[in-house]
Amino acid sequence: MKVFVLFCVVLLAVAVVSAKKAKPTEEDKPKSLKKVVKECQRNEATKVDNAVLKKIKKHKPVDIPDNYGDHKLCILKGIGFINENGTVNEDNLKKRVTKKAEEGDDVNAIVTECKDPGKTAQETAIKIDTCLNKHSIDL
Ligand SMILES: *[C@@H]1O[C@H](CO)[C@@H](O)[C@H](O)[C@H]1NC(C)=O
């Protein structure tokens, strides 16, 4: 009985240690796009109708909502392409472009083109999104 209890305590200890180890890496990872989009769409201030987003992406005629820039900014901040202060996070942008680029793509040229900021953080967000879209780089 004593041995069994000891065995259980050891098992529990191992479980606790491995659970603790797993956590930080989970938190270090940038938030997934899916999660970020969900968060931005849950907030009235940054919510844009999905049908409208689809049309914009496909360059179909649609009235661009007033909060479109806020929506994009929310998402690009969430995935780390734009810093809290509204500047472009070139490292993260480059990582993504490198990952998504196809053979023959000039990663540096795309990053240089897409990191060009707008007058406001919202404008910067829309510009980055449009630019990546143009180069077929998914967020
Ligand atoms: C904005 O924030 C980034 C990252 O936190 C920092 O590297 C950069 O210097 C800041 N820029 C300005 C203008 O505050």
Ligand as a Chemical Component Dictionary entry (heavy atoms), coordinates in Angstrom:
data_LIG
# 
_chem_comp.id                   LIG 
_chem_comp.type                 NON-POLYMER 
_chem_comp.pdbx_formal_charge   0 
_chem_comp.three_letter_code    LIG 
# 
loop_
_chem_comp_atom.comp_id 
_chem_comp_atom.atom_id 
_chem_comp_atom.alt_atom_id 
_chem_comp_atom.type_symbol 
_chem_comp_atom.charge 
_chem_comp_atom.model_Cartn_x 
_chem_comp_atom.model_Cartn_y 
_chem_comp_atom.model_Cartn_z 
_chem_comp_atom.pdbx_ordinal 
LIG C1 C1 C 0 7.497  51.293 -31.125 1  
LIG O1 O1 O 0 7.576  50.037 -30.482 2  
LIG C2 C2 C 0 8.612  49.196 -30.967 3  
LIG C3 C3 C 0 8.494  47.831 -30.296 4  
LIG O2 O2 O 0 7.970  47.905 -29.023 5  
LIG C4 C4 C 0 9.950  49.846 -30.731 6  
LIG O3 O3 O 0 10.986 49.035 -31.225 7  
LIG C5 C5 C 0 9.979  51.195 -31.458 8  
LIG O4 O4 O 0 11.192 51.858 -31.183 9  
LIG C6 C6 C 0 8.811  52.075 -31.028 10 
LIG N1 N1 N 0 8.781  53.250 -31.902 11 
LIG C7 C7 C 0 8.384  54.447 -31.482 12 
LIG C8 C8 C 0 8.410  55.535 -32.492 13 
LIG O5 O5 O 0 8.025  54.643 -30.341 14 
# 
loop_
_chem_comp_bond.comp_id 
_chem_comp_bond.atom_id_1 
_chem_comp_bond.atom_id_2 
_chem_comp_bond.value_order 
_chem_comp_bond.pdbx_ordinal 
LIG C1 O1 SING 1  
LIG C1 C6 SING 2  
LIG O1 C2 SING 3  
LIG C2 C3 SING 4  
LIG C2 C4 SING 5  
LIG C3 O2 SING 6  
LIG C4 O3 SING 7  
LIG C4 C5 SING 8  
LIG C5 O4 SING 9  
LIG C5 C6 SING 10 
LIG C6 N1 SING 11 
LIG N1 C7 SING 12 
LIG C7 C8 SING 13 
LIG C7 O5 DOUB 14 
# 
